Amino acid sequence: MVLAAAGWMTVVILVLIMIMLFVEGLPILAVTNPFSFLFTSQWYPVSDPPVFGILSLIIGSLMITATALVIAIPLGIGAAAFLAEIAPPPVREAIKPVIELLSGIPSIVLGFIGFLLLAPAIQRIFNLDSGLNGLTAGILLAFMCLPTIVSISEDALSAVPREYKEASLALGATRWQTIYRVLIPAARPGIVASVMLGMGRAIGETMTVLMVSGGRLAIPSFITDPMSAMTGRIAIEINNAVFGGLQYQALFAIGIVLFLITFAINLVADLVLEKQRRRYA
Amino acid sequence: MSIVNLTMTENRTVPVVFEENVAVKMRSQAVSLFYDKVEALKEVTLPILANRITAIIGPSGCGKSSYLRLFNRMNDLIWNAKVKGQVYLDEEALYDPKIDVVELRKRVGMVFQKPNPFPMSVFDNVAYGPRLHGAKEMGGLSEIVERCLRQAALWEEVKDKLKGSAFALSGGQQQRLCIARVLAVGPEVILLDEPCSALDPASTMRIEDLMQELKVNYTLAIVTHNMQQAGRASDYTAYLLMGELIEFGPTKSLFTYPRDKRTEDYLTGRWG
């Protein structure tokens, strides 16, 4: 009874959050159409008349997230394959909790490290005016979604029947051939799901991105340009926005866009995971 | 090289007929296997004769599967397994640090207890080994696949579903597919680890018939807990008990006149 109530409670809260998002955000459509909101990049929320185009924010978010994934996917799957297939059990038992612990580092701490150590390094390596840019943010985000990717991919690889691995090795395949020809294809649904969840984490991350991405409001042309992400923009402006005003509504509308993106990612991940469960049930 | 003087044939009271001039393809020399400190095999010395079927029998947990896996070094996968002694393939020491394990496993194939085709098509399963070892699609891959499926007595049943999933086949067909997959690598020895324990009697018979055909070109070693199978399908039998080799001899004489009391107890069903 209590458990059922707790279960329903989370659903109710989720629905209330959704309702609030839409109630607060959708009225912005009275002053701007969805097309110009999504696909123009002029963002002047307090000029008269205000202009709300979030394209540069969407592109910023996507570029930073893509950078994070380009780094985190090979690293994460490689680490997962190492843990699942190569490391002897005592090593795996030691390393896996440490990697999972990485996800417990508060994002502000990672942002701090990025601001003090990574940004200056990036500035020097690429000879930039500022180390606060999309690349720095992407690298930090990669570390944030790594634990998710490693942990879930490792579970998927470990769930591949041992017989496949033995059959492959007994046919004279090397360990590497076995991993990429048999094990990764067999674990693909779980690996895809891990990437989706990692991506959801990256695209929704606020604090780290806000601290190191540079905050410029223009469509970035290179990953080493300073840029803004949707999350960071909301965090910066919400304090100054007049309650219920146009800017306030526009920020909520950005929230709706973010919500729809992460919702879609989670939905796909869920479907893929469900497929994997059925296959190895 | 032929078996002239196996110590086990001494002090016998019944005739044991060993063939003369049969080559020894593989042999283990005083091999012990440890899992951490536990001794799973105790100084087992045994020949695997060329173009013969050698059965390794014994009760569950006697170490017979572990023993078979010494011959293609599959025990390497078990991180806490340690091997003492030596195993030879054509008098080449397999546990020499210089040996190329991948090369060894091409020469010594293995069929497992549970049919374990890959989650791929029938064709891709058989082509897996040749592709690994450099066969190209244009360079006769489909000929190799057909030849091996024919050798495994499976071609007629699957020639129209080569592109279909291997999982759509019956258990017995899957096991013959696994044999075809091993043949495609071009091995000299085929190790079979209880290949029929998951199969029905009819499929079991087909596999046993197939083994008789294969021994013309290959050397076979089969682990089985099914004594009747060893009696029917093998030329030589070794009886292992608690990691120790109790008796080895031609299957007929071992089954009719076991020299060791423990072998007799096992064969007559008083044990195990």
Interface residues (C-beta under 8 A of the other chain):
Chain A: P88 P89 P161 E163 Y164 K165 E166 A167 S168 L169 A170 L171 G172 A173 T174 Q177 R181 V182 P185 A186
Chain B: N72 M74 L77 W79 N80 V102 E103 R105 K106 G109 M110 F112 K114 N116 P117 F118 P119 Y128 G129 L132 H133 C178 R181 V182 V185
